[in-house]
């Protein structure tokens, strides 16, 4: 009898990586909902269906970003310091317009310069790398240098790159609830940017104090840009590592097909989970119904990107092939809606990502056996083998070990995310950074 019990226990333990992470993620979602309250309207959902997602998202009244939403306290907490100067969290008005204009100026590089800058930065990040790496960690220094040169017009010194990567890694890790915030890392970058303002080669937004200008650069270029470009590139590379047939076709040099791969990756693994907006006026829905002013709309990117696609969980770049439905008609908005705070890098990002992927494939063959999820808490473990190099006899063992380790890491990380995520949601509600800002209260210690 004892042997049977032990066998049952062993079977449960061995099976943990298969079922436990998903259950803990569901529990984490329930906890977050309970802590945050039921203040929001899910889109798509019962009030607004998939067919009206774009219409409501683009409505002029769906323009509020932070004021009046409990969720804003959480996002401001994760994006500190300076969330009040973050372009995505500024309320509409003159300050938002000035910041958006400055961002567009900094990003307005000719195609040839974007491609050359990407090649140089990615090439330096790849020097001497081989074996098992975490794709996000591999590529983040490249986007740190890329963003630095966009702003300052000169090569990024190592100490500045380390400050940028330290900040971006800390924000990304906290957003995934895999670690707590380390404000000292973030504050060191703010101090560096503040003393470096005279070297910025572009006109910064008018009407801002020097600290506000430093926080603007911090949020737009050294948090959002580095985090999002690193995550997006890691997703594309991991998708190629897990689909060798797709990788082989991309390696042959078909840029149109690579664009399809990038589009399908951003459909299946969108960088935004939920984008919330606060309505500044009523949004009519017809037949005497309307979404009232002051409502918090939560636009669910993963749900929208799944709707209308057959077998939506399958990775299939052919969905975006010529001859299929035009992209503008698909439920696919990886960079947001043009009429409502679109990503300012919506032109530059795909171009730079294409070059980055090409540079990696020029140097390496990619293989991975890990789970690929939207949040990618594992940071994309991958085996890099230099192109043309003989594959060693230990390759299969390495890939098996990678899969086993990733499964057990998922078990551990799911508990970490549950505990730390719950704490950070509670702490954000306690600090009330956004609510205090708009009420005129002094910024609380620890923000």
N, C-alpha and C positions, 0 to 999 in steps of 0.2 A: 504493500500500500504506500509506504514511504517513497519508494522508487517512482510510483505513478505521480505522486504529488510533486516530487522534484522534477520529473519530466514535464509536467504541466507548467510549472514555474519557469523552467528553462525555455519552453516553447513561447510563453508570453514575453519573456525578456528578449528573446531573439527576434520576435515579431514587432517589437516597439518601434523601430524606424519606419515601419510600413503604415502604422495607424496612429501613433501617439501625436506626432507633430500637427496633423490636421485637426485632431480633437482639441489640442491646446490652443491652436489658432482660433478655432470657433469659440472657445471659452474666453480668449482674450478679446475677441470682438464683442462678446456679450458684456464683459466687464467694462470695456470702453463706452459702450452704449449706456450702461447704467450710470457711470460716472459723469458722462457728458450731458445726459438728459436727452429727451426726445424733441429737440427744438427744430429739427431740419425737415425739409421736404426732399426726398430722394428723387433724382432725375437720371434715368427713366424710372418710373414707378407708377403708383396708382393715380397720382394727380396729373403727371406729364408723362406720356408714353414715348417710346423710341421715335415715333414718327414726328414728334414736335420738339425733340431734344435740341436740334440746331436752332429752331425758331426761338425758343425760350432763352437759350444760351446767348443768342445774339441780340436779344431785346434790350433797348437802351436803359430800361429800368433795372435790368440785372447787372448793375454796374458797381454796387457797393462791395467792398472787399473785407473790411475788418470790423468796422464799428457795428456793434449790435449782435455779434455772433459769439456764442460761448466757445465755439471751435477756434476762434481767432486767438484766444488765450493760449491754446495748445500750440498752434503754429508759431506764434510770436515767441513762445518759450523755446521751441526747438531752433528757431532762426536767430536768437539773440547772439551777439549784441546788435542793436540797431534795427529791429524788425520794423520800426516806424519809418525807416528810410528805405526799406526793401521795395523795389519797384512793384512787385506783385502784390504787396500789402498796403500800398498807399491808396487812400481814397481818391476818387476822381476829382480833378480840379487843376489849378495852375501848377501846383508842385508836382503832381503826377505827370502832367504834360511836359514840364521842364526836364524831369528825370528821364522820361521816355525818349525825348529828343536827344539828350546827351548819349543815351545808350545806342540809339540808331547811328549817331555820328561815329562812335567808337567801333561799331561793328561794320561800318561801310567800307570794307576793303575790297579791292578788285579780286576776281576769282584767282588769278595767277598768284597773287600774294598770299591768299588763304592757303592755297595748295602747297606753296613752297614753305610757308611757316609750319604747316602741319607736318610735312615730311621731316623738317629739321627737328622739331620737338619730339615726334614719335621715334625717329631714328636714335636720338640720344637716350630715350627711355628704354629702348630695346638692347642697348649695348651690353654684351656679355651675358644676356639672359638665356637660359635653357632649362629643361627639366620641368618640374611641377611648379606652377605659379598661380597666384590669384589674379585673374584678369583685371579686376577693378583696380587692384593695387599696382599692377604692372603699368596701366595706362594713365592713372591719375597724375603722376608727375609730368607727363607730356601735356595734359590739358592745363596744368598749373602754369607751366612755362608759356604755353600758347596764350593764356589769358593775360599773363604779365606783359608779354610783348605787345598785345593789342593795346593795352593801356599806356605803357611807358615807351614803346617804340625801341626797345633795346633788349638784348639777351638777358634772360632771368638769371640772377646770381644764385648759387646753391642755397644760401641761407634764406633767401626770399622764397624759393621753391619749397623748402622744408616748412616754412611758416604757412604757406598756402595749402600744402598737402595736409599738414597737421590739422588745420581748421576744417578743410573739406571732409577729411576722414572722420573727424569728430562729429560734424553735423550729420553726415550720412549714417554713421553708426547709431547716433541718438534717434534719428528719424525711423530707423528700422527697429528701435527698442533693443538693440544688441549691446548697448552700453550707455552710461549716463553722460551728461554734458561735462566738458572740461573747459570752463570759461577762461582759464588762464591761457590755453592755446588760442582761443578766439581773440582774447584781448591783446595778446602779443601781436597778432596780425593787424588789429586796429591801430595800435601804436605805430607800427611800421608804416602803414599807409598814411597816417596823419603826418609823419615827418617826411614822407616821400611826395606829398601833394605838389610841391614846386616842379617835380620832374614829370608830371603827367603831361602827355603831349597833346591832349585834347582839352577843349573848353568844358569845364564841369558845370553842372546845373546852377543857374543863377539863384541867388536868394538863400543859399545854404551856408551855414557856418562851416569852418574847416572840419570840425568833427563830423558834421552831417555829411559832408562830401566824402570823408574817409569811410563812413558807414555805408554810404551809397555804393562805393566801389567794392567794399567788403561783401555786401549782400548780392549785388548783381553779377560781379565778375569773378569773385573768389570764393563764393559759396554756391549760388545757383549754377553758374556756368560750369565750374569745375566738377561739381557733384553730378549734374545732369549729363554732361558730355562723357564723363567717366562711366556712369551707369549705362548710358545708351550704347557706348562702344563695347563695353564688357558684355552686354546682352547680345549684340550682333556676333561678336567673336565666339561666345559660348554656343550660340545657335549653330554657327559654322562647325564648331568642334564636335557637336553632337549629331550633325548631319553631313557625313563625309561626301555624299554625292553632291550636295549643294556647294560644299567647300570646293570640290574639284571643278565645278562649273564656274564658280566665281574666280578661281585661280587662273582659268583660261583667258581672263581679261574682258569678260562681257560686263561692261559698266551698267547697261540697262538692267541686266539680271541682278547685279549687286544692288541697284536702287530698289528692285522688287524685294530683295532680301531685307534691306533696311526697313522698308515699309511694313513688311509682314512681321518683322521683329517688334517694331513699335506698335503694331496692332495687338500682338499677342502679349507683349510685356510693356504696356504703356508706362511712361515715367511718372505720370500723374495717376494717383489712385482716385482721390476725391478732390475736386476743385469747388470750394464753396463761394457763393456770391450772396450778398444781402440786397434785396430789392429796395430801390429808392422810390418806387411808385408801384401802382397796381399793374399786373401783366394780364391782359384779357385772354381767356381761353375759349370764349364763345359760349353762346346760350346762357348769357347772364352770369357766368362763372369767371372768376379771376383769382390770380395769386395776389394776395394783399401786400401792400408795402410793408417792409420790415421783416418779410419772410427770409429764411435762410435756405437757399437752394444748394443742394449737394449734388454736383454733376459727377456721375460715376463713369469714369473713362473705361475701365475694364468691362463693365456691363454693356456700354454703348458699342465698344469695339467687337464684342461677341455677337451682338444682335445682327441678324440678316446674313450671317456667313454660315454656310454648311460646314458641319463638323468643326466648330470654331476653335476647339482646343488643339487642332492639328496644325503644325507648322508647314505652311504651303505658300511659298513665294509666288506661285502661279496665279494666286488670287489677284495680283496686281499686274499681270501680263497684258500686253497690248491685245485688244480684241475682247477683253472682258469689260465689265461695267467701268465707266470713267471713275477715277479716284474721287472726284468731287461728289459723286453720287453714292459712294460707299460710306458706311458708318465708321469713319476713320479720320480722326482729328488729332494726330500726335502732337501738334504744336498749338492746340487750342483753336478758337474761332476768331477770324480776322476782325469781327465787330466787337469783340469783348476781350481785351487784354491778351492778344496772342503773344506767343513766345517771340521776343524781339530777334532771336537768332534763327527764325524759321527758314531763312534763306541760307545763312552761313553754315548752320549745323550739319545738314545732310551732306553738303559739299566737303566739309572738313572730315566728317566721319568716313566718307567714301575713301578719301586719301589715307586716313589712318588704318582702315581695314586692309587696304592694298599694301601698305608698308609692312604690316604684320604678316600677311600671307606671302609677301615676297621673301621674308626671312624664315618663316616657320610653317610647319605642318601642325595643325591643332587637333588634339584628341581629348575628350572628357567623358566621364561616366557618371557625373554628379546630377542631382536634381536641378532643373532650371525653372525657377519660379519668378513671378513678377518682382517681388521685393529683393530677391537674391541675397539673403543674409549670409550665404556662404562665400560671397564675393567672387564666385566663378572660378573654382579650381580647374586647371587645365594643364595638360602635358604639352610642352613646346619641344618640337624636334626640328633642328635646323634643316631647311630644304636641301635635299640631296644627301643628307647624312644617313648612315646605316642605322636602322632601328635595332637597338640592343636586345638581347634575350630576356631582359627583365621588364620589357615594356608591358606585357600582359599582366604581370604581377603588380606593376605600378598602377595600372588602370583598375585592377581589382581592389587594390588597397585604397585607391582614391574613392571608389564607390562605397566601400565599407565605412571608411572614415567619414564620408559625407553623411551617410545615413545616421550614424551615431552622433555626429555634430548637430544634425537637425533635431534630434531628441533633446540634447542639452540646450541648444539655442531656443527651442520653443519654450522651455521653462524660463530661460533668461528673459526672453521677450515678454512673457506674461508678467513676471515679477517687476522688471524694470519699467516696462510700459505702463503698468498700473501705477507705479510710484510717480512716474513723470506726468501722467495725466492728473493725478492728485496734486502734485506740486505746482503744475501749471494753473490749476483752479485756485490754489492757495495764493499764488503770486498775482494772478489776474493782471498780467502785463498790459494786455490790450485794453481791458476795461478801465484800468487806472489811467492809462494814457489819455483816453477820450473823456474821462471824467475830470482831468486836470490834476489828479493826484501825483505826488512825487514818485519817481520810479523806485520801486522797492529794492532793497538790498538783495543781491543774489541773482538779479535779472541778467 
